[in-house]
Amino acid sequence: MEKTILHLDLDTFFVSVERLLDNRLIGKPVLIGGVTDRGVVAACSYEARAYGVHSAMPMKRAKELCPDAIQIRGNSATYTNYSEDVTNIIKETVPLYEKSSIDEFYADLTGLDKFYNSYTMASELRKRIIKETGLPISFGLSKNKTISKIATGEAKPNNQIKVELGTEVPFIAPLSISKIPMVGEKTQQTLYSLGVKQIKTIQEMPMELMEKVLGKNGVSIWKKAQALDNSPVMPYNERKSISTERTFDRDTIDVVKLKGILLAMAENLAFQLRRGQKLTSCVTVKVRYSDFNTYTLQSRIPYTSADHVLIAKVLELFNKLYHKRLLVRLIGVRFSHLVEGSYQINLFEDIEEQLNLYHAMDKMRDKYGDRVVMRAAGMEARTISRFNPFNGEPPPLLPNRRQ
């Protein structure tokens, strides 16, 4: 039986939320992100895109391209709340869904045509989301994730497309290679240099040639161009988490040492999130005293994988939890309610230098080990032989690996 996969994507999500809150923004070019010249564009409206603006662009450059754009810092907590509203509607409607980012979802509707037309069901779901949240949303429906995601892109803004079984290859043939998931700017330029600009050209190429040019990634892209994709919809489970804890050889009351280790724990786990392309929205801190009494405190936060946000929250929770003059036997940090997502949700407050710093640090960690570079305040953790960022938890989150 062929699968029936639905892909839903909230159109210019951050901008759409801001327009709900202020209808004067409708129809105008909008930039969301850091409001200083060193800030970065987190999201932009279609009107701004017409000037060549795109996400992750330095705000200064965006303002040069579109001087009349309205600049908004953005509010990650507000966007998270709207995302959860949409998630709850989808959860109530479909039997199996995957939340792949704050504004993007997949659903497996395979077999539903026996009881109810899947396209009609998807259409009614989209109408309900628009009616109850006020947010524009588009969808693509086809036999697999790749074609459905591409179809959603073609349906935008605020529309829907069903790709009939057997028409997948001709449907994507005339489109740009940039429409294929996994084809980033670097891969696109490599293929452009070979004269490959349309998906049709890849469809006509032997797989061995794509493998020679791009290795395993080339094989994956070739298969997607042939509409071949067996990747399943992974059930969304808010209980997914990563954690680490440290039991001391000798109980301690050294608060500077405790905070240094907690900082290192949070920093390492944040790196694991970014490496695994995941975001967390719940932080928990655990403290066990010498009398074995154990206390935990948790806090919900907007989805993030940023060191500076997570470290600050971990230390805040520890300060609330810690009882002075009591010896500490164990401390731990846990990030839960994980979803798939790249580092973008924090761009409203970040500056370009900070994002470049994260990228450089993560690159060094990937190459030389996750403890090769760290904040000075967390150096205490470097000497701890039993420091394990996944103590009792799954192995480190790796790109393209489902947990």
PAPA-865754 format. One line per field, with one value per residue (C-alpha): residue number from 1; residue in one letter; y, x, z. Coordinates in nm, 2 decimals. Layout:
! residues N
seq <- NUM	...
type <- A	...
y <- Y	...
x <- X	...
z <- Z	...
***
This chain:
! residues 403
seq <- 1	2	3	4	5	6	7	8	9	10	11	12	13	14	15	16	17	18	19	20	21	22	23	24	25	26	27	28	29	30	31	32	33	34	35	36	37	38	39	40	41	42	43	44	45	46	47	48	49	50	51	52	53	54	55	56	57	58	59	60	61	62	63	64	65	66	67	68	69	70	71	72	73	74	75	76	77	78	79	80	81	82	83	84	85	86	87	88	89	90	91	92	93	94	95	96	97	98	99	100	101	102	103	104	105	106	107	108	109	110	111	112	113	114	115	116	117	118	119	120	121	122	123	124	125	126	127	128	129	130	131	132	133	134	135	136	137	138	139	140	141	142	143	144	145	146	147	148	149	150	151	152	153	154	155	156	157	158	159	160	161	162	163	164	165	166	167	168	169	170	171	172	173	174	175	176	177	178	179	180	181	182	183	184	185	186	187	188	189	190	191	192	193	194	195	196	197	198	199	200	201	202	203	204	205	206	207	208	209	210	211	212	213	214	215	216	217	218	219	220	221	222	223	224	225	226	227	228	229	230	231	232	233	234	235	236	237	238	239	240	241	242	243	244	245	246	247	248	249	250	251	252	253	254	255	256	257	258	259	260	261	262	263	264	265	266	267	268	269	270	271	272	273	274	275	276	277	278	279	280	281	282	283	284	285	286	287	288	289	290	291	292	293	294	295	296	297	298	299	300	301	302	303	304	305	306	307	308	309	310	311	312	313	314	315	316	317	318	319	320	321	322	323	324	325	326	327	328	329	330	331	332	333	334	335	336	337	338	339	340	341	342	343	344	345	346	347	348	349	350	351	352	353	354	355	356	357	358	359	360	361	362	363	364	365	366	367	368	369	370	371	372	373	374	375	376	377	378	379	380	381	382	383	384	385	386	387	388	389	390	391	392	393	394	395	396	397	398	399	400	401	402	403
type <- M	E	K	T	I	L	H	L	D	L	D	T	F	F	V	S	V	E	R	L	L	D	N	R	L	I	G	K	P	V	L	I	G	G	V	T	D	R	G	V	V	A	A	C	S	Y	E	A	R	A	Y	G	V	H	S	A	M	P	M	K	R	A	K	E	L	C	P	D	A	I	Q	I	R	G	N	S	A	T	Y	T	N	Y	S	E	D	V	T	N	I	I	K	E	T	V	P	L	Y	E	K	S	S	I	D	E	F	Y	A	D	L	T	G	L	D	K	F	Y	N	S	Y	T	M	A	S	E	L	R	K	R	I	I	K	E	T	G	L	P	I	S	F	G	L	S	K	N	K	T	I	S	K	I	A	T	G	E	A	K	P	N	N	Q	I	K	V	E	L	G	T	E	V	P	F	I	A	P	L	S	I	S	K	I	P	M	V	G	E	K	T	Q	Q	T	L	Y	S	L	G	V	K	Q	I	K	T	I	Q	E	M	P	M	E	L	M	E	K	V	L	G	K	N	G	V	S	I	W	K	K	A	Q	A	L	D	N	S	P	V	M	P	Y	N	E	R	K	S	I	S	T	E	R	T	F	D	R	D	T	I	D	V	V	K	L	K	G	I	L	L	A	M	A	E	N	L	A	F	Q	L	R	R	G	Q	K	L	T	S	C	V	T	V	K	V	R	Y	S	D	F	N	T	Y	T	L	Q	S	R	I	P	Y	T	S	A	D	H	V	L	I	A	K	V	L	E	L	F	N	K	L	Y	H	K	R	L	L	V	R	L	I	G	V	R	F	S	H	L	V	E	G	S	Y	Q	I	N	L	F	E	D	I	E	E	Q	L	N	L	Y	H	A	M	D	K	M	R	D	K	Y	G	D	R	V	V	M	R	A	A	G	M	E	A	R	T	I	S	R	F	N	P	F	N	G	E	P	P	P	L	L	P	N	R	R	Q
y <- 0.00	0.34	0.59	0.91	1.18	1.53	1.82	2.14	2.47	2.79	3.07	3.33	3.22	3.49	3.77	3.62	3.62	3.98	4.07	3.91	4.13	4.44	4.45	4.76	4.53	4.36	4.41	4.59	4.47	4.33	4.23	4.03	4.00	4.19	4.56	4.69	4.70	4.39	4.20	3.92	3.86	3.58	3.61	3.84	3.89	3.81	4.19	4.21	3.90	4.08	4.30	4.01	3.99	3.64	3.49	3.48	3.79	4.07	4.32	4.61	4.45	4.38	4.75	4.85	4.63	4.73	5.07	5.10	4.77	4.77	4.63	4.42	4.25	3.97	3.76	3.40	3.32	3.44	3.24	2.93	2.97	3.00	2.69	2.49	2.60	2.46	2.15	2.07	2.10	1.86	1.62	1.61	1.55	1.30	0.96	1.01	1.33	1.47	1.82	1.89	2.25	2.53	2.59	2.27	1.93	1.60	1.36	1.00	0.96	0.62	0.40	0.67	0.67	0.35	0.55	0.91	1.10	1.20	1.52	1.63	1.56	1.76	2.05	2.05	2.05	2.34	2.54	2.46	2.59	2.91	2.96	2.89	3.06	3.32	3.20	3.12	2.77	2.57	2.19	1.94	1.58	1.30	0.95	1.06	1.34	1.48	1.54	1.67	1.92	2.04	2.06	2.28	2.52	2.54	2.59	2.89	3.14	3.01	2.73	2.35	2.10	1.73	1.54	1.24	0.90	0.84	1.21	1.29	1.28	1.52	1.74	1.83	1.80	2.17	2.30	2.44	2.20	2.42	2.29	1.95	1.91	1.88	2.10	2.39	2.69	2.52	2.20	2.42	2.61	2.29	2.16	2.50	2.48	2.16	2.31	2.14	2.38	2.19	1.87	1.73	1.73	1.52	1.28	1.22	1.17	0.83	0.79	0.71	1.06	1.23	1.00	1.09	1.47	1.48	1.14	0.98	1.31	1.30	0.95	1.09	1.39	1.17	0.94	1.24	1.37	1.03	1.08	0.80	0.85	0.59	0.80	0.75	1.01	0.99	1.02	1.34	1.28	1.58	1.35	1.32	1.46	1.47	1.51	1.48	1.45	1.44	1.26	1.39	1.17	1.40	1.61	1.98	2.32	2.51	2.71	2.85	2.49	2.38	2.67	2.61	2.25	2.33	2.59	2.33	2.08	2.33	2.44	2.08	1.98	2.29	2.19	1.84	2.00	2.21	1.91	1.70	1.99	1.99	2.26	2.23	2.41	2.27	2.30	2.10	2.12	1.85	1.87	1.59	1.67	1.46	1.33	1.19	1.42	1.51	1.82	1.93	2.25	2.29	2.58	2.60	2.83	2.93	2.67	2.72	2.56	2.87	2.85	3.19	3.13	2.78	2.86	3.16	2.95	2.66	2.90	3.07	2.74	2.64	2.97	2.90	2.54	2.56	2.56	2.72	2.54	2.20	1.96	1.86	1.50	1.53	1.79	1.74	1.92	1.80	1.95	1.80	1.86	1.84	1.91	1.90	2.25	2.44	2.73	3.01	3.09	3.30	3.53	3.81	3.89	3.76	3.96	3.84	3.80	3.57	3.35	3.33	3.24	2.95	2.82	2.84	2.67	2.40	2.34	2.30	2.06	1.84	1.81	1.79	1.68	1.84	1.95	2.12	2.47	2.59	2.89	2.97	2.95	2.58	2.47	2.28	2.02	1.94	1.76	1.55	1.20	1.09	1.39	1.23	1.44	1.14	0.97	0.72	0.88	0.80	0.86	1.21	1.35	1.34	1.51	1.32	1.07	1.02	0.98
x <- 0.00	0.13	0.16	-0.03	0.18	0.06	0.30	0.18	0.38	0.26	0.33	0.59	0.49	0.66	0.53	0.18	0.17	0.28	0.01	-0.25	-0.14	-0.12	-0.32	-0.14	0.15	-0.06	0.07	0.38	0.75	0.83	1.16	1.18	1.50	1.77	1.69	2.05	2.27	2.45	2.13	2.02	1.69	1.49	1.20	1.07	0.74	0.69	0.69	1.05	1.16	1.07	1.37	1.61	1.59	1.61	1.64	1.98	2.08	2.25	1.98	2.20	2.21	1.83	1.76	1.98	1.79	1.45	1.48	1.10	1.07	0.91	1.16	1.03	1.24	0.99	0.87	0.97	0.73	0.43	0.54	0.58	0.23	0.08	0.28	0.14	-0.22	-0.16	0.00	-0.30	-0.54	-0.33	-0.30	-0.68	-0.73	-0.48	-0.37	0.00	0.19	0.55	0.64	0.95	0.99	0.80	0.60	0.62	0.44	0.40	0.11	0.06	-0.29	-0.22	-0.53	-0.77	-0.92	-1.09	-1.31	-1.27	-1.11	-0.76	-0.75	-1.09	-0.96	-0.64	-0.85	-1.08	-0.78	-0.63	-0.95	-0.99	-0.63	-0.70	-1.04	-0.92	-0.58	-0.61	-0.28	-0.23	-0.11	-0.03	-0.01	0.11	-0.03	0.15	0.30	0.60	0.76	0.98	0.71	0.47	0.72	0.80	0.43	0.37	0.64	0.46	0.12	0.23	0.11	-0.19	-0.30	-0.29	-0.18	-0.23	0.01	-0.17	-0.01	0.21	0.26	0.53	0.83	0.68	0.54	0.88	1.08	1.06	1.14	1.47	1.71	1.69	1.34	1.48	1.52	1.89	2.01	2.17	2.35	2.69	2.54	2.33	2.64	2.82	2.54	2.50	2.86	2.78	2.49	2.24	1.96	1.63	1.53	1.46	1.83	1.90	1.63	1.80	2.15	2.28	2.30	2.67	2.75	2.56	2.75	3.08	3.01	2.85	2.91	2.64	2.45	2.44	2.28	2.02	1.94	1.92	1.66	1.45	1.46	1.31	1.04	1.19	1.16	1.07	1.14	0.85	0.65	0.80	0.55	0.58	0.66	0.71	0.87	1.19	1.48	1.86	2.02	2.34	2.42	2.73	2.78	3.07	3.33	3.31	3.01	3.07	2.94	3.16	2.89	3.13	3.23	2.87	2.77	3.07	2.98	2.62	2.73	2.94	2.66	2.42	2.67	2.75	2.38	2.30	2.57	2.42	2.08	2.23	2.43	2.11	1.90	1.67	1.52	1.41	1.13	1.17	1.47	1.51	1.77	1.83	2.01	2.07	2.21	2.43	2.12	2.00	1.70	1.66	1.49	1.41	1.28	1.18	1.07	0.90	1.07	1.04	1.19	1.57	1.91	2.11	2.38	2.32	1.95	1.98	2.28	2.09	1.78	1.98	2.16	1.84	1.67	1.98	1.97	1.61	1.67	2.00	1.99	2.30	2.52	2.40	2.65	2.57	2.61	2.47	2.37	2.20	2.05	1.78	1.64	1.30	1.00	1.24	1.13	1.32	1.44	1.75	1.89	1.66	1.41	1.65	1.75	1.52	1.77	2.10	2.36	2.56	2.88	2.71	2.57	2.91	3.07	2.83	2.90	3.27	3.26	3.03	3.26	3.56	3.37	3.26	3.62	3.81	3.56	3.28	3.50	3.77	3.62	3.42	3.35	3.61	3.36	3.29	3.65	3.59	3.40	3.70	3.87	3.57	3.62	3.27	3.11	2.87	2.62	2.39	2.41	2.12	1.99	2.01	2.34	2.42	2.18	2.33	2.21	1.94	1.91	1.57	1.55
z <- 0.00	-0.10	0.19	0.21	0.37	0.46	0.51	0.68	0.70	0.86	0.61	0.73	1.08	1.29	1.06	1.05	1.43	1.44	1.19	1.41	1.69	1.47	1.15	1.04	0.93	0.67	0.32	0.43	0.43	0.78	0.92	1.25	1.44	1.62	1.59	1.59	1.29	1.42	1.45	1.22	1.03	1.19	0.95	0.69	0.50	0.13	0.06	0.21	0.02	-0.31	-0.23	-0.19	0.19	0.35	0.69	0.86	0.67	0.87	0.96	0.83	0.48	0.49	0.57	0.28	0.04	0.18	0.36	0.41	0.60	0.94	1.19	1.49	1.76	1.80	2.10	2.11	2.39	2.18	1.88	2.09	2.23	1.88	1.77	2.06	1.96	1.61	1.75	1.97	1.67	1.47	1.76	1.79	1.42	1.28	1.40	1.36	1.33	1.36	1.46	1.26	1.37	1.54	1.23	1.03	1.06	0.89	0.93	0.81	0.66	0.51	0.50	0.59	0.23	0.32	0.56	0.46	0.18	0.30	0.09	0.23	0.58	0.52	0.37	0.67	0.91	0.73	0.75	1.12	1.19	1.00	1.17	1.53	1.52	1.24	1.09	0.72	0.65	0.34	0.28	0.03	0.01	-0.17	-0.13	0.07	0.28	0.00	-0.25	0.01	0.14	-0.22	-0.29	0.01	-0.11	-0.45	-0.28	-0.08	0.02	0.21	-0.03	-0.08	-0.34	-0.38	-0.60	-0.75	-0.74	-1.04	-1.12	-0.87	-1.11	-1.37	-1.10	-0.96	-1.29	-1.40	-1.05	-0.93	-0.76	-0.46	-0.40	-0.30	0.08	0.17	-0.12	0.05	-0.10	-0.13	-0.30	-0.52	-0.64	-0.70	-0.92	-1.09	-1.19	-1.37	-1.55	-1.33	-1.24	-1.28	-1.10	-1.44	-1.52	-1.20	-1.30	-1.63	-1.47	-1.37	-0.99	-1.01	-1.15	-0.86	-0.62	-0.78	-0.75	-0.40	-0.24	-0.03	-0.03	-0.41	-0.39	-0.15	-0.37	-0.68	-0.50	-0.39	-0.75	-0.85	-0.59	-0.38	-0.01	0.25	0.56	0.81	1.00	1.35	1.63	1.82	2.18	2.41	2.67	2.47	2.67	2.72	3.06	3.26	3.63	3.84	4.17	4.37	4.53	4.83	4.91	4.86	4.97	4.72	4.53	4.28	4.18	4.16	3.94	3.72	3.66	3.60	3.34	3.17	3.17	3.02	2.76	2.65	2.63	2.43	2.18	2.16	2.08	1.80	1.66	1.66	1.51	1.81	2.04	2.40	2.58	2.93	3.16	3.49	3.76	4.01	4.35	4.59	4.94	5.16	5.35	5.01	5.00	4.63	4.49	4.13	3.98	3.62	3.40	3.06	2.81	2.44	2.21	2.20	2.17	2.26	2.53	2.68	2.72	2.87	3.09	3.24	3.31	3.47	3.70	3.79	3.88	4.09	4.28	4.37	4.46	4.65	5.04	5.17	5.43	5.31	5.15	4.80	4.68	4.32	4.07	3.73	3.43	3.20	2.88	2.77	2.54	2.25	1.89	1.56	1.47	1.36	1.55	1.45	1.72	1.92	1.63	1.76	2.03	1.88	1.70	1.40	1.60	1.85	1.58	1.41	1.75	1.81	1.45	1.50	1.85	1.72	1.42	1.65	1.88	1.59	1.47	1.80	2.06	2.25	2.54	2.33	2.37	2.66	2.88	3.14	3.42	3.33	3.32	3.65	3.45	3.22	3.51	3.60	3.47	3.52	3.35	3.10	2.91	2.86	3.19	3.18	2.86	2.49	2.31	2.17	1.92	1.58	1.26	1.07	1.36	1.52	1.89
***
